[in-house]
Amino acid sequence: MKKNDTNQILESLKKKGFAIIDNYFTQDFCNKVILEIENKIRDKDFTNNQSQTSGGDTRLYKFENVSYDAKKFSEDQFLLSIADEYIEKKLSTHFVLAGKLEYSEDTKASSGGGWHRDS
């Protein structure tokens, strides 16, 4: 899907629960954010104070406080407008939850190890 395919994006969200918007963010942008997440996971001071780890899943709360790109993502007006239309009310971003899921042959656990966040 392209960015201007708003109706198609909303339809995909309703039918599948997700939508893929081709090339919405550049590969460089995505690689930079992945690197920022990896670095913060290794930063024990940040991880101990800002994350939860369970089931091979590390989640970093309030990531926009340490990443300009996460803040940019949280304030993206097009994505917010899609969310508003999908939920049928005005939404706001409270914080960015970044994370990484690691597969382990020895561990049988799902993302979050049983806990999750909705809406």
Phi and psi in degrees as a GROMACS rama.xvg file:
@    title "Ramachandran Plot"
@    xaxis  label "Phi"
@    yaxis  label "Psi"
@TYPE xy
-99.8084  159.603  LYS-2
-55.9662  -37.6574  LYS-3
-79.5565  1.66131  ASN-4
-89.6047  55.0948  ASP-5
-54.5492  -46.5091  THR-6
-62.9131  -40.1269  ASN-7
-67.0954  -38.801  GLN-8
-62.5424  -47.4625  ILE-9
-63.9304  -40.4126  LEU-10
-62.0717  -42.6106  GLU-11
-63.2049  -42.0143  SER-12
-59.8941  -42.5466  LEU-13
-69.4691  -39.5385  LYS-14
-82.4499  -43.1702  LYS-15
-107.284  -20.6123  LYS-16
88.8981  1.866  GLY-17
-155.613  164.04  PHE-18
-144.296  141.112  ALA-19
-107.856  120.935  ILE-20
-105.581  103.991  ILE-21
-55.2763  131.446  ASP-22
55.0846  30.3233  ASN-23
-63.4018  -48.5358  TYR-24
-108.186  148.011  PHE-25
-71.6385  160.697  THR-26
-61.1138  -38.7235  GLN-27
-61.7305  -44.005  ASP-28
-58.9459  -48.6051  PHE-29
-63.1665  -44.3071  CYS-30
-62.8109  -38.948  ASN-31
-63.7721  -43.8012  LYS-32
-67.2071  -40.6694  VAL-33
-58.3961  -44.0492  ILE-34
-64.1233  -40.4186  LEU-35
-62.0669  -42.4402  GLU-36
-63.1217  -48.1729  ILE-37
-56.6705  -44.4266  GLU-38
-64.5328  -40.5655  ASN-39
-71.4767  -31.8199  LYS-40
-63.7475  -37.5453  ILE-41
-75.3296  -21.4535  ARG-42
-79.3091  96.2453  ASP-43
-59.8571  -34.9511  LYS-44
-61.935  -45.0513  ASP-45
-68.8619  -46.803  PHE-46
-62.1994  -42.9837  THR-47
-64.651  -31.852  ASN-48
-94.2563  -20.4473  ASN-49
-126.131  8.18776  GLN-50
-134.223  166.946  SER-51
-130.774  139.338  GLN-52
-126.347  129.939  THR-53
-163.491  138.162  SER-54
60.5743  34.0038  GLY-55
77.8238  10.3741  GLY-56
-116.421  118.015  ASP-57
-108.033  127.339  THR-58
-119.744  133.115  ARG-59
-112.653  111.658  LEU-60
-82.5767  149.971  TYR-61
56.9703  42.8544  LYS-62
-64.3222  -23.5022  PHE-63
-64.0589  -18.5178  GLU-64
-73.4457  -17.8676  ASN-65
-122.764  -0.106315  VAL-66
-137.653  116.022  SER-67
-58.7946  -39.6928  TYR-68
-68.192  -34.1014  ASP-69
-66.8925  -38.6902  ALA-70
-64.4975  -43.2004  LYS-71
-58.193  -44.292  LYS-72
-60.1094  -45.3769  PHE-73
-67.4051  -22.0494  SER-74
-104.724  8.34294  GLU-75
-64.686  111.908  ASP-76
-65.8088  -34.284  GLN-77
-66.6138  -47.5848  PHE-78
-63.3515  -40.0542  LEU-79
-63.519  -37.7991  LEU-80
-67.0917  -36.8703  SER-81
-63.7233  -45.5335  ILE-82
-61.7519  -43.6747  ALA-83
-57.0265  -46.4451  ASP-84
-68.6929  -39.7443  GLU-85
-65.7333  -44.577  TYR-86
-82.2796  -18.2748  ILE-87
66.7136  35.9968  GLU-88
-162.949  164.585  LYS-89
-73.544  125.784  LYS-90
-110.293  162.048  LEU-91
-138.375  154.268  SER-92
-90.5721  124.454  THR-93
-88.4556  -38.7497  HIS-94
-168.36  162.982  PHE-95
-97.0827  128.758  VAL-96
-104.623  108.294  LEU-97
-98.4352  158.088  ALA-98
-168.463  173.634  GLY-99
-145.006  133.7  LYS-100
-110.446  123.625  LEU-101
-112.844  131.334  GLU-102
-81.5731  139.058  TYR-103
-135.658  127.67  SER-104
-61.4591  -30.3706  GLU-105
-86.104  -13.2015  ASP-106
-115.528  130.093  THR-107
-105.881  99.4674  LYS-108
-153.465  151.791  ALA-109
-97.0996  171.387  SER-110
-53.877  125.95  SER-111
87.7542  -11.5284  GLY-112
59.0888  28.338  GLY-113
111.174  -14.1853  GLY-114
-110.399  154.219  TRP-115
-157.568  171.834  HIS-116
-127.88  130.83  ARG-117
-111.068  161.884  ASP-118
